[in-house]
Amino acid sequence: MPTTSSPSFSQLRAFVALCDHQHFGEAATALGVSQPSLSQAITALEKRVGGELVERTTRRVLVTSLGEALLPYARDAVLAAEAFNEAASSQGAALSGTMRLGIIPTIAPYLAPVLIDGLREALPQMELDLREMVTGDNLDQLAQGRLDAAIIALEDDLQRTTAIPMFDERLVVLTAADHPWAGRTDVSPAELDDQPLLLLDEGNCLRDQTLALCQRYGSQPPVAVATTLSTVTRMVAHGSGVTIIPEGALQLLTPSSEYGVARFGDEAPMRRMGLVHRVSSSRGADFAQLAEPHLAPGAGGRPARDPRHGPRPRPEARQLGALPRRRPALSGPPSSPSPRGP
């Protein structure tokens, strides 16, 4: 029978960490406590709720149906308590301390260096803990409180997340230097159906964006699936096929003479990059400052644009909280020479 007293913060935090790690040793290490202390906290919480929250095995921990039902409430309580502490400690303080920032792999190679340089100059009191991972992992770790914010390609199905648009980035077709499309500026997405298309692995948002361009794609499967963008681009250089990449990534291609670029005609496809954070976070103003274009000059892309009102002079946060979830600044052109093409 459950007790009438409320669980403590340490008990809820122990339960959330154990569910996330599914291992007593790893959860204890993450919390900085001993395994016996963690076990005692879980046992005390189970007595309070009147049932078993986890099944203990020799290798891992399994969350029970009761545990699964109570986990969202425990996580919300832990995140709310942490947000309270953040708000209390940051009153009147400038953006400082450690920021755990996730970033997707298809933009990290060219955005991360300029972002770090911009922060060092504009916000020297802030320490950036940058972590590269695909969109789904960014959102999972954000929800679990392991990240403070993340830079991803924005979509309209983010759950319990506030999004701050940063910049829009064109998508272009990367080809081998001697490909017939090299230098074209009038490519239609429908033409991609007839090309051997190289894709990134599942879970990468650029793969989903590429397939969305190929509305009739399916009669001819992709030539290959690769984990990294660098692997895909090298295969393009060797004539294995074509791929879709963000325009900012062109500055990373070496030697550029091995590549050609084809651009889409009217209504060129774009992806909108932005910074996302938990709705419950107390650092919304800090994140808006972090998303300012001047912190990462020269990374490529254009300030996020509202199709009805033109460019936004400053980032605007928008909350995306009632939509279902699925897994899946920057201004000025790239500073280094582009591959052949206009």
C-alpha positions as CSV (number, residue, x, y, z in Angstrom):
1,M,0.0,0.0,0.0
2,P,1.4,3.4,-0.9
3,T,2.3,5.9,1.8
4,T,0.8,9.3,2.1
5,S,4.1,11.3,2.2
6,S,5.5,12.8,-1.0
7,P,8.6,11.4,-2.6
8,S,11.8,13.4,-2.2
9,F,13.7,15.0,-5.0
10,S,16.7,12.6,-4.6
11,Q,14.3,9.6,-4.9
12,L,12.8,10.9,-8.1
13,R,16.1,11.9,-9.5
14,A,17.5,8.4,-8.7
15,F,14.5,6.8,-10.4
16,V,14.8,8.9,-13.6
17,A,18.6,8.2,-13.8
18,L,18.1,4.5,-13.3
19,C,15.4,4.4,-16.1
20,D,17.7,6.3,-18.4
21,H,20.8,4.2,-17.9
22,Q,19.1,0.9,-17.0
23,H,22.1,0.0,-14.9
24,F,22.7,0.7,-11.3
25,G,26.4,1.4,-11.6
26,E,26.1,3.8,-14.5
27,A,23.2,5.6,-12.9
28,A,25.1,6.0,-9.6
29,T,28.1,7.3,-11.5
30,A,26.0,9.8,-13.4
31,L,24.5,11.1,-10.1
32,G,27.8,11.0,-8.2
33,V,26.4,8.7,-5.5
34,S,27.2,5.2,-4.4
35,Q,25.3,2.2,-5.7
36,P,23.9,1.3,-2.2
37,S,22.6,4.9,-1.8
38,L,21.0,4.7,-5.2
39,S,19.4,1.3,-4.4
40,Q,18.1,2.7,-1.1
41,A,16.5,5.6,-2.8
42,I,14.7,3.3,-5.3
43,T,13.5,1.0,-2.6
44,A,12.2,3.9,-0.5
45,L,10.4,5.2,-3.6
46,E,8.8,1.8,-4.3
47,K,7.5,1.7,-0.8
48,R,6.0,5.1,-1.2
49,V,4.1,4.2,-4.4
50,G,3.2,0.7,-3.2
51,G,4.7,-1.3,-6.1
52,E,7.8,-2.4,-7.9
53,L,9.2,0.3,-10.3
54,V,12.1,-1.7,-11.8
55,E,13.1,-5.3,-12.1
56,R,16.6,-6.0,-11.0
57,T,18.6,-8.5,-13.1
58,T,22.2,-9.5,-13.1
59,R,23.1,-7.4,-16.2
60,R,20.5,-4.6,-16.5
61,V,17.4,-3.0,-15.1
62,L,14.0,-3.4,-16.6
63,V,11.3,-0.8,-16.0
64,T,8.0,-2.2,-14.9
65,S,4.6,-1.1,-16.3
66,L,4.1,0.9,-13.1
67,G,7.5,2.5,-13.6
68,E,6.7,3.3,-17.2
69,A,3.5,5.0,-16.1
70,L,5.1,7.1,-13.4
71,L,8.3,7.9,-15.2
72,P,7.0,11.0,-17.2
73,Y,5.7,12.6,-13.9
74,A,9.0,11.9,-12.2
75,R,11.0,13.4,-15.1
76,D,8.8,16.5,-15.2
77,A,9.3,17.0,-11.4
78,V,13.1,16.6,-11.7
79,L,13.3,19.0,-14.7
80,A,11.1,21.5,-12.9
81,A,13.3,21.4,-9.8
82,E,16.4,21.8,-11.9
83,A,14.8,24.7,-13.8
84,F,14.0,26.3,-10.4
85,N,17.6,26.0,-9.3
86,E,18.8,27.5,-12.6
87,A,16.5,30.4,-12.3
88,A,17.4,31.1,-8.7
89,S,21.2,31.0,-9.5
90,S,21.0,33.0,-12.7
91,Q,19.0,36.0,-11.5
92,G,20.9,39.1,-12.6
93,A,23.8,37.1,-14.0
94,A,25.1,37.2,-17.6
95,L,25.0,34.1,-19.8
96,S,27.7,32.1,-18.1
97,G,28.6,28.7,-16.8
98,T,28.5,25.5,-18.8
99,M,26.1,25.1,-21.7
100,R,25.5,21.5,-22.9
101,L,24.7,22.0,-26.6
102,G,23.8,19.3,-29.0
103,I,24.4,19.7,-32.8
104,I,23.5,17.6,-35.8
105,P,26.4,16.0,-37.8
106,T,25.5,17.6,-41.1
107,I,26.1,21.1,-39.8
108,A,28.6,20.5,-37.0
109,P,31.8,20.5,-39.2
110,Y,31.3,24.0,-40.5
111,L,29.1,25.6,-37.8
112,A,30.9,24.3,-34.6
113,P,34.2,26.1,-35.3
114,V,32.7,29.5,-36.0
115,L,30.2,29.1,-33.1
116,I,33.0,28.4,-30.7
117,D,35.0,31.3,-31.9
118,G,32.0,33.6,-31.8
119,L,31.2,32.6,-28.2
120,R,34.8,33.0,-27.0
121,E,34.7,36.6,-28.2
122,A,31.1,37.6,-27.3
123,L,30.6,35.5,-24.2
124,P,34.0,34.6,-22.7
125,Q,32.4,33.7,-19.4
126,M,30.5,30.8,-21.0
127,E,31.9,27.3,-21.4
128,L,30.5,25.3,-24.2
129,D,30.1,21.5,-23.9
130,L,29.4,20.6,-27.6
131,R,28.0,17.2,-28.4
132,E,27.4,15.9,-32.0
133,M,24.5,13.5,-32.6
134,V,21.6,12.9,-34.9
135,T,18.3,14.8,-34.4
136,G,16.5,11.9,-32.6
137,D,19.3,11.6,-30.1
138,N,19.4,15.3,-29.6
139,L,15.7,15.4,-28.8
140,D,15.9,12.4,-26.5
141,Q,18.8,13.8,-24.5
142,L,17.1,17.2,-24.4
143,A,13.9,15.6,-22.9
144,Q,16.0,13.6,-20.4
145,G,17.8,16.8,-19.2
146,R,21.2,15.6,-20.5
147,L,21.3,18.6,-22.9
148,D,20.5,22.2,-22.3
149,A,19.8,23.0,-25.9
150,A,20.4,21.7,-29.4
151,I,20.9,23.1,-32.9
152,I,18.9,21.0,-35.4
153,A,16.9,21.4,-38.6
154,L,13.5,22.6,-37.4
155,E,10.3,20.7,-38.1
156,D,6.8,21.2,-37.0
157,D,6.5,18.0,-35.0
158,L,8.8,18.8,-32.1
159,Q,7.2,17.9,-28.7
160,R,7.3,20.1,-25.6
161,T,10.1,22.1,-27.2
162,T,10.6,25.8,-27.8
163,A,12.3,26.6,-31.1
164,I,14.3,29.7,-32.0
165,P,14.9,30.0,-35.8
166,M,18.5,30.9,-36.6
167,F,19.0,30.8,-40.4
168,D,17.8,29.2,-43.6
169,E,20.2,27.2,-45.7
170,R,19.8,26.1,-49.4
171,L,20.1,22.5,-50.4
172,V,22.2,21.8,-53.5
173,V,23.0,18.8,-55.6
174,L,26.6,17.6,-55.3
175,T,28.0,15.8,-58.4
176,A,31.3,14.7,-59.7
177,A,33.2,17.4,-61.6
178,D,32.6,15.8,-65.0
179,H,28.9,15.1,-64.4
180,P,26.5,16.6,-67.0
181,W,24.6,18.5,-64.2
182,A,27.7,20.3,-62.9
183,G,27.1,24.0,-63.2
184,R,23.3,23.8,-63.8
185,T,21.0,26.3,-62.1
186,D,17.7,24.9,-63.2
187,V,17.5,21.4,-61.7
188,S,14.0,20.1,-60.8
189,P,13.5,17.7,-57.9
190,A,11.7,15.4,-60.3
191,E,14.9,14.9,-62.2
192,L,16.5,13.2,-59.1
193,D,14.4,10.1,-59.8
194,D,16.7,9.2,-62.7
195,Q,19.9,9.7,-60.8
196,P,21.8,7.2,-58.6
197,L,21.2,8.8,-55.3
198,L,23.5,8.5,-52.3
199,L,21.9,8.8,-48.9
200,L,22.9,9.1,-45.3
201,D,21.8,6.5,-42.8
202,E,18.4,6.4,-41.2
203,G,17.9,8.8,-38.3
204,N,19.6,11.6,-40.1
205,C,17.3,14.5,-41.0
206,L,19.2,15.3,-44.2
207,R,18.2,11.8,-45.5
208,D,14.5,12.6,-44.8
209,Q,14.8,16.0,-46.5
210,T,16.4,14.4,-49.6
211,L,13.7,11.7,-49.9
212,A,11.1,14.4,-49.5
213,L,12.4,16.1,-52.6
214,C,12.1,12.9,-54.6
215,Q,8.4,12.5,-54.4
216,R,8.3,9.7,-57.0
217,Y,11.5,8.1,-55.7
218,G,11.1,4.3,-55.1
219,S,11.5,2.6,-58.4
220,Q,15.3,2.8,-58.1
221,P,16.7,2.3,-54.6
222,P,19.7,4.3,-53.3
223,V,23.1,3.2,-54.5
224,A,24.5,3.2,-50.9
225,V,23.8,4.3,-47.4
226,A,26.6,5.9,-45.4
227,T,26.9,7.1,-41.8
228,T,28.9,10.3,-42.4
229,L,28.5,13.1,-45.0
230,S,32.3,12.9,-45.7
231,T,31.9,9.3,-46.9
232,V,29.0,10.2,-49.2
233,T,30.9,13.2,-50.7
234,R,33.9,11.0,-51.5
235,M,31.7,8.5,-53.2
236,V,30.2,11.3,-55.3
237,A,33.7,12.4,-56.3
238,H,34.4,8.9,-57.6
239,G,31.4,9.0,-59.8
240,S,29.2,6.6,-57.7
241,G,26.2,9.0,-57.8
242,V,24.9,12.3,-56.7
243,T,23.7,13.5,-53.3
244,I,21.9,16.5,-51.6
245,I,24.0,18.6,-49.2
246,P,23.6,21.9,-47.4
247,E,25.2,24.8,-49.3
248,G,27.4,25.6,-46.3
249,A,29.0,22.2,-46.5
250,L,30.6,23.1,-49.9
251,Q,33.4,24.9,-48.1
252,L,34.6,21.6,-46.6
253,L,35.1,19.8,-49.9
254,T,38.7,19.3,-50.8
255,P,40.0,19.3,-53.4
256,S,37.1,21.3,-54.8
257,S,38.2,20.5,-58.3
258,E,36.8,16.9,-57.9
259,Y,33.3,18.2,-57.4
260,G,30.5,19.9,-59.3
261,V,27.5,21.7,-58.0
262,A,24.0,21.8,-59.5
263,R,21.4,24.2,-58.1
264,F,17.7,23.9,-58.1
265,G,15.6,26.4,-60.2
266,D,12.7,28.4,-58.8
267,E,11.7,27.8,-55.2
268,A,15.0,26.2,-54.3
269,P,14.6,23.8,-51.3
270,M,15.8,25.1,-47.9
271,R,16.2,23.8,-44.5
272,R,15.7,26.0,-41.5
273,M,18.2,25.6,-38.7
274,G,17.4,26.6,-35.2
275,L,18.1,26.2,-31.5
276,V,15.6,24.2,-29.4
277,H,15.3,23.9,-25.7
278,R,12.8,22.5,-23.2
279,V,9.7,24.6,-22.6
280,S,10.3,24.3,-18.9
281,S,13.8,25.8,-19.0
282,S,14.3,29.1,-17.2
283,R,17.1,30.1,-19.6
284,G,15.0,31.1,-22.6
285,A,16.6,34.6,-22.8
286,D,20.0,33.1,-22.6
287,F,19.2,30.7,-25.5
288,A,17.9,33.5,-27.6
289,Q,21.2,35.3,-27.1
290,L,23.1,32.2,-28.0
291,A,21.1,32.0,-31.2
292,E,22.0,35.5,-32.3
293,P,23.6,35.6,-35.8
294,H,26.6,37.6,-34.8
295,L,27.9,34.7,-32.6
296,A,28.7,32.6,-35.7
297,P,29.7,34.9,-38.6
298,G,30.7,33.3,-41.9
299,A,29.1,29.8,-41.4
300,G,26.9,30.1,-44.5
301,G,23.2,30.5,-44.7
302,R,20.8,33.4,-44.4
303,P,18.8,34.7,-41.4
304,A,15.6,32.8,-40.9
305,R,12.9,34.3,-43.1
306,D,9.2,34.5,-42.7
307,P,7.8,34.1,-46.2
308,R,5.2,36.8,-45.6
309,H,7.3,39.5,-43.9
310,G,10.8,39.0,-45.1
311,P,13.9,38.5,-42.9
312,R,13.6,38.5,-39.1
313,P,15.9,41.0,-37.6
314,R,16.2,39.0,-34.4
315,P,15.4,35.4,-33.5
316,E,11.9,34.7,-32.3
317,A,11.1,31.7,-30.1
318,R,8.1,29.6,-30.9
319,Q,6.7,26.9,-28.7
320,L,5.8,23.5,-30.3
321,G,4.1,21.5,-27.6
322,A,0.9,20.0,-28.8
323,L,2.1,18.1,-31.9
324,P,3.0,14.4,-32.2
325,R,6.7,13.6,-32.3
326,R,8.5,11.4,-34.8
327,R,12.2,10.5,-34.9
328,P,13.7,11.2,-37.6
329,A,24.6,33.4,-37.4
330,L,24.9,33.1,-39.6
331,S,25.0,35.2,-42.7
332,G,27.0,35.6,-45.8
333,P,28.2,33.0,-48.4
334,P,30.8,30.3,-47.6
335,S,34.2,32.0,-47.3
336,S,36.2,29.3,-49.1
337,P,36.1,28.6,-52.8
338,S,33.2,26.6,-54.0
339,P,33.4,23.6,-56.4
340,R,32.6,24.2,-60.0
341,G,29.3,25.8,-60.5
342,P,27.7,29.2,-60.2
